[in-house]
Amino acid sequence: MDFQLTADQRALRQGLRALLARRFDRTALRAAVDAGGGVDRGLWRALGDAGFFALRLPEAAGGVGLGLPEAVLLFEEAGRALLPGPLVDTHLAAGEVAGAAEGKAVVTAPYGRLVAHLADADVVRHADAGRPHGAAAPIRSVDPLTPLHRLPGPVPHPYPREGVLLTAAEQVGTAARTLELAVQHACERVQFGQPIGGFQAVKHLCAQMFVRVETARTAVYAAAVTGVAVEGAAAKLLADEAAVRNARDCLQVCGGMGFTWESDVHLHLKRAWVRAGRGPSKAEAEEELAAALLGDPG
């Protein structure tokens, strides 16, 4: 089986990267941080026009007619750019919620008792219809680009498997971007007459970051192709670890500069923490994977 990307898949990924470079560059990212992470409706509609939300809808239903392997490529790019908003929830709602596929509606959904971007959302899926949204209490989010509310009671609806995998793809994007930032700094920062990337300790950190990215990316791509639930659980474990640990290692490579508010590294780390809380917990994913390896159907 050939797992190399096709020319169409590479063009699809490059097209979204180019769109985000135009519409959500670093200036826009920092403006979004200052604004508290609200959804840019213009950008949301641009994503809809580009087929981001309708990617997996059949062409007969107005969609692009592609599958989960193509979706993870786009969500990896969104994670790399730190694009804010309930992207996964709106993508999953395409075809079910009016306007979601076109980017005209922002859709969010709770996971556990937390719901992100509640103030921006036109529709909240899977929430108790009898519970007013006004009962949700805002809480301080570690990620300035992901405003959170806490619902007064638990929401029993499990996070969709496809949502777990798309979130894992976003984590791969963060892991890859922090690797890029670390390597860039290691090549530019000079100490003792040479770039710090020439020192063995820094080399080892960057090499470990690269291994995490490639391992997690391979797991996410494979799970998207096979559709096997347990492979999605394994992909989540690897992607969460890659995103969090790479952001931490990037901070270490960048030294004091990485800890400043002006640096983007801390934004990647904080988003990685928030994403890791979606879907099954680390312990639940490990139990699922262990049960599959041991052949225990329970």
C-alpha positions, 0 to 999 in steps of 0.5 A: 500500500502506498502511503505517499501523498498524491499530487492532488493531496499535496496541492490541497494542503498547499492551497490551505497553507497559502490561504492561511498565509494571506488571511491569518498571518502572524499579525492576524494571530497576535491581533486574535490573541489581543481580542481574546480569540474570537472567531473571524467571521470573514475568515470562517466564510473564506474557509467555507468557500475553500471547502474546508468544512464541506470537504467530506460531504458528497458532491451531490450534497454540495461538498467536495467529495473527499475523505478523512485522509484529506481532512487530516491534511487540512487540520494539520495545517490549521494546527500549524497556523494556530487557527482559532475557533471550533473548527472540528465541531463545525466540520463535523456539523457540515451537512447537518447544521444549516450554514456550517458547510459554507462557513456561514454558521459557527458550530461548537459542542461540549466535551465533558463540562467544557464548551469552547467559543460559546459566545461565537457559536450559532449552534451548540450541538449535543447540549441539553436542549432544556438547559439554557446556555446562559447557565454556562459560566465562563472560566479562565482558559490557559489558551488566550485563543480558546475561550471556555465555558463550564456547563452546570452539569455533565454532557453524556455525549462522547466526543466523536471518533472522527473529531478525536482524529482531526484534533490529533491532526491539529496537534501534529501541526503544532508539533511540526511548527514548534520543530520549525521554530526550534530549528530556525532559532538554533540556526540563527542564535550564535553563542561562543562563536557558532550557531547553538544548533552546532552543540550536541545537546541542542542537536539531540533536542531537535532530533527528538522533536523530529522523531515525535513529529514523524511518528505522530504524523504517521499514526494519524495518517494511518488511522485516517486511512484504516478508520480503525478506532483503536488506531485513532486512540493510538494516534491521539496518544502520540499526537498529544505527546508530540505537541506538548513535548515539542512545544516544551523542547522548543521553549528550551531551545529558544531559552529566555526568548521563548518564554516571552509573551511576544514569542509564539511558542507559549501559544502552541504549548497552551493550545496543545494542553487544551486540545489534549483535553478533548476526547478520551483522556490519556488513561482511557486511550491507553486502556483502549489500546491495551485492550486491543493489544491483549485481545480483550473485547471489553 
